[in-house]
Amino acid sequence: MNKHLLFSLLISTSLYAVSAFPGLLTFTQQDGSHFQGHLKGDEWFNYISLPNEYIALYNKSTKNYEYALIKEGKLSPSGIIVEEKLHKQSPDQLRHRIPRIDPLRLSQMHAQAYNK
C-alpha cells in the first residue's frame, strides 16, 4: 500500500475522534434564559457538566436543556429544565428532585459507548 495513502487514512480516521471544547460555554434555553457549563465527551457520548457536578442534556422534543438522569443504563433528559439559579442558589431543592450522577458511573457509561 502506498505510504501516503496509508498516512492519509490514519489521519482521516483519527480526525473523527474529536474531544469537546474544554472551556466554559453559555447555553441558551428556548425561552431565552441562559446557563453556563462545560461540554464533555465526544461524538459518541457527550453531555454538559454543570456546577456542583450536575449533568445536562438537550431534549430534542422540548427544545430545552434538562437535568440528566440515568435510565436503563443511559443518560436521559429528566423533564426538569436547567435553571442556573436552581443548581447554584438552591442546590438542596434540586437534590430532592434530581440525584447527582456519580463521576465513576459516568466514566463507565462513556467506556461502554465505545464498546457498541
Secondary structure, 3 states (H helix, E strand, C coil): CCHHHHHHHHHHHHHCCCCCCCCEEEEECCCCCEEEEEEEECCCCEEEECHHHCEEEEECCCCEEEEEEEECCEEEEEEEECCHHHHHHCHHHHHHHCCCCCHHHHHHHHHHHHCC
